[in-house]
Amino acid sequence: MKKSIFLWITAFLLMAFMAIWQRSTGPTYPVRGSLELKGEKIKYRLIRSHNTGQDAIVEIKVPEGIWANYRYKRFKSFDDWTAVEVQPENGTLRFAIPEQPAAGKVEYQIALMDGEKSYPLTAEPVVIRFKGPVPGFVLVPHVFFMFFAMVFGMRTGLEVLTGGKGAEKLSFYTLLLFFAGGLVLGPIVQKYAFDAYWTGWPWGTDLTDNKTAVSFLMWLIAWLVLRKRPQNKPWPLAAAIVMVAIYLIPHSMLGSEIDHTKTENPGAQTEATE
């Protein structure tokens, strides 16, 4: 009993580590940082994901005498940069990133100004992607099932490594959780966010879709093998290892995006919508 509890705790902690990793990496999570100007520490949070329907707003509190140069343009477009001088209002700089359709991206860059001295917040422009809002009744169970699929997958791997006899049942639960979270709710989330149920292979390169499919397939094979040979170790261990490797890939890599260079004439540059 104590062994089982220990293994469950270990599996949960491994899931928590991977959840934190997913939360802090990837192209949609905010770029955070700070710098010191006029003797004050200025913190900033540059968002990289926002719902459609309104401009994305970035706000930075600054000491008196600090203003900013701000430039932006649509990502993967022939647009010229739009440059704006931003002055603080009540000690806050406010930057409006123009709304885009779902999967549309904007690259933007902010430099704080202290007199003639410029302090860029990032060496390269930050890219923000717009997405359709996903209802909580879809998103919450999707996240729940996907993370607990990790817990059960880790627990299955630990069961095999410690010589336990419950690997078949655990792999079956892992398979069910992946199916519900990744292959049922996942496409629904994708549809709300980017108006497409599936953008992975063979129709696209979305790593989120592809890694879900690969992991589900590995667990399906592992479960089928365990049904015939309950003492089999290679397949469930391989499924667990592949799952860990997949979840260490930053979320939303190679995700849906609009490439304006494929649909617009380079001779007719368009301005970002304000």
C-alpha positions in Angstrom: 0.0 0.0 0.0 2.8 2.4 0.9 4.6 1.5 -2.3 1.5 2.3 -4.3 1.0 5.7 -2.6 4.6 6.5 -3.1 4.4 5.7 -6.8 1.2 7.8 -7.3 2.9 10.8 -5.5 5.9 10.4 -7.7 3.8 10.2 -10.9 1.9 13.3 -9.8 5.1 15.3 -9.1 6.4 14.3 -12.5 3.2 15.6 -14.1 3.5 18.8 -12.1 7.1 19.3 -13.3 6.0 18.9 -16.9 3.0 21.2 -16.4 5.3 23.9 -15.1 7.6 23.3 -18.0 4.7 23.6 -20.4 3.6 26.8 -18.6 6.9 28.5 -18.8 8.0 27.6 -22.4 6.6 27.8 -25.8 5.8 30.6 -28.2 2.5 31.7 -26.6 3.6 32.4 -23.0 4.5 36.0 -22.0 8.0 37.4 -22.2 8.8 38.7 -18.7 11.7 40.8 -17.6 12.8 43.9 -15.8 15.3 46.8 -16.0 16.3 49.7 -13.8 15.8 53.3 -14.9 15.9 56.5 -12.8 16.6 54.4 -9.8 13.4 52.3 -10.1 12.9 48.7 -11.2 10.6 48.5 -14.1 8.9 45.1 -14.7 7.3 44.2 -17.9 5.1 41.4 -19.3 4.9 41.2 -23.1 1.9 39.0 -24.1 2.2 36.5 -26.9 -1.4 35.2 -27.1 -4.7 37.0 -27.1 -8.4 36.4 -28.0 -9.8 37.8 -31.2 -12.5 40.5 -31.0 -10.3 43.3 -29.5 -6.9 44.8 -29.6 -4.3 43.2 -27.2 -3.1 45.7 -24.6 0.4 45.8 -23.0 0.8 48.1 -20.0 4.1 49.0 -18.3 4.4 51.2 -15.2 7.3 53.6 -15.5 8.8 56.4 -13.4 8.4 60.1 -14.5 10.3 61.1 -17.5 10.3 57.7 -19.3 8.4 57.3 -22.6 8.6 54.7 -25.3 9.1 54.0 -29.0 6.8 51.2 -30.2 6.7 49.5 -33.6 4.6 46.7 -35.0 3.5 44.9 -38.2 1.7 41.8 -39.1 3.9 38.7 -38.9 4.8 37.0 -42.2 3.6 39.9 -44.3 4.9 42.6 -46.7 3.8 45.3 -44.3 6.0 48.3 -43.4 6.6 48.8 -39.7 4.2 51.2 -38.0 6.1 53.3 -35.5 4.4 55.1 -32.6 5.8 57.3 -29.9 4.0 56.4 -26.6 3.8 58.8 -23.7 2.7 57.7 -20.2 -0.7 58.4 -18.7 -0.7 58.4 -14.9 2.6 56.7 -14.9 1.6 53.9 -17.3 2.7 53.2 -20.8 -0.1 51.6 -22.9 0.5 49.8 -26.1 -2.3 48.6 -28.4 -1.5 45.6 -30.6 -4.1 45.6 -33.5 -6.6 42.8 -33.5 -6.2 40.0 -36.0 -8.3 37.1 -37.1 -7.8 33.7 -35.5 -4.3 32.4 -36.2 -3.2 35.9 -37.3 0.1 37.1 -35.7 1.6 40.5 -35.1 5.3 41.2 -34.3 6.0 44.1 -32.0 8.9 45.7 -30.2 9.1 48.2 -27.4 12.0 50.4 -26.4 11.9 52.6 -23.3 13.3 56.0 -23.7 15.2 58.1 -21.1 16.0 61.3 -22.9 18.0 60.3 -26.0 18.9 56.9 -24.5 17.0 53.8 -25.8 16.5 50.6 -23.9 14.9 47.9 -26.0 13.0 45.4 -23.9 13.8 42.6 -26.3 16.6 42.1 -28.8 14.1 40.8 -31.4 10.4 41.6 -31.9 7.9 39.6 -29.9 5.3 37.7 -31.8 1.7 37.5 -30.6 -0.9 35.1 -32.0 -4.6 35.8 -31.9 -7.1 33.0 -31.3 -10.8 32.5 -30.9 -12.0 32.3 -27.2 -12.5 28.7 -26.0 -15.3 28.2 -23.5 -14.3 27.0 -20.1 -16.6 24.0 -20.3 -14.5 22.7 -23.1 -11.0 23.9 -22.1 -11.1 22.9 -18.4 -11.9 19.2 -19.0 -9.5 19.1 -21.9 -6.6 20.3 -19.7 -7.8 18.0 -16.9 -7.8 14.9 -19.0 -4.5 15.7 -20.7 -2.6 16.3 -17.4 -4.1 13.2 -15.7 -3.2 11.2 -18.8 0.3 12.1 -17.9 -0.2 11.0 -14.3 -1.5 7.6 -15.3 1.1 7.3 -18.0 3.9 8.0 -15.5 2.3 5.6 -13.0 2.2 2.9 -15.7 5.9 3.3 -16.4 6.7 3.2 -12.7 4.5 0.1 -12.3 6.5 -1.7 -14.9 9.9 -0.6 -13.5 9.0 -1.8 -10.0 7.6 -5.1 -11.1 4.0 -4.4 -10.4 1.1 -6.3 -11.9 -1.3 -3.5 -12.7 0.3 -2.1 -15.9 -2.4 -3.3 -18.2 -5.2 -1.6 -16.3 -3.2 1.6 -15.8 -2.3 1.7 -19.5 -6.0 1.3 -20.4 -6.9 4.3 -18.2 -4.1 6.3 -19.7 -5.4 5.5 -23.2 -9.0 6.5 -22.2 -7.7 9.9 -20.8 -5.7 10.6 -23.9 -8.6 9.7 -26.1 -11.0 12.0 -24.2 -8.6 14.9 -23.8 -6.6 14.7 -26.9 -8.7 13.2 -29.7 -12.2 14.3 -28.6 -11.8 17.6 -26.7 -8.5 18.6 -28.3 -10.1 19.0 -31.8 -13.0 20.9 -30.3 -10.6 23.3 -28.6 -8.8 23.7 -31.9 -12.0 24.5 -33.7 -13.0 27.2 -31.2 -9.5 28.7 -31.3 -8.5 28.4 -35.0 -11.6 27.2 -36.8 -10.1 23.9 -37.7 -10.5 20.5 -35.9 -7.1 19.2 -36.9 -4.0 21.0 -38.1 -1.5 18.2 -37.6 -0.4 15.4 -40.0 -1.3 14.9 -42.8 -2.9 18.3 -43.2 -0.5 20.4 -41.3 2.6 20.6 -39.0 1.0 21.5 -35.7 3.2 19.8 -33.1 0.4 19.8 -30.5 -1.8 17.7 -32.7 1.0 15.5 -33.9 2.4 14.7 -30.5 -1.0 13.9 -29.2 -1.6 11.4 -32.0 1.9 9.8 -31.6 1.4 9.4 -27.8 -2.1 8.0 -28.2 -0.8 5.5 -30.8 2.1 4.4 -28.5 -0.3 3.8 -25.6 -2.7 1.9 -27.8 0.0 -0.5 -28.9 1.3 -0.8 -25.3 -2.2 -1.7 -24.0 -2.8 -4.2 -26.8 0.6 -5.8 -26.1 -0.1 -6.0 -22.3 -3.4 -7.6 -22.9 -1.6 -10.6 -24.5 1.6 -10.5 -22.5 1.0 -8.7 -19.1 4.7 -9.0 -18.2 5.8 -7.1 -21.3 8.1 -4.2 -20.3 9.4 -2.6 -23.5 6.2 -1.2 -24.9 4.7 0.4 -21.8 8.1 1.8 -21.0 8.5 3.1 -24.5 5.1 4.7 -24.4 5.9 6.4 -21.1 9.3 7.7 -22.4 7.7 9.0 -25.6 5.0 10.7 -23.6 7.6 12.5 -21.4 9.7 13.5 -24.5 6.5 14.8 -26.2 5.4 16.9 -23.2 8.9 18.4 -22.9 8.3 19.9 -26.4 7.1 23.5 -25.8 3.3 23.8 -26.2 2.0 25.3 -29.5 5.2 24.9 -31.4 4.6 25.1 -35.2 0.9 25.9 -34.5 -1.7 27.5 -36.7 -0.7 30.8 -38.3 -1.7 33.0 -41.2 1.1 33.6 -43.8 0.1 36.8 -45.6 3.1 36.5 -47.9 1.3 33.6 -49.7 -1.9 35.5 -50.3 -0.8 39.1 -50.9 1.1 40.9 -53.6 4.5 42.1 -52.3 4.2 45.2 -54.4 1.0 46.2 -52.6 2.1 46.6 -49.0 -0.7 46.7 -46.5 -0.7 48.5 -43.2 -1.6 46.9 -40.0 -5.2 47.4 -39.0 -5.5 49.9 -36.2 
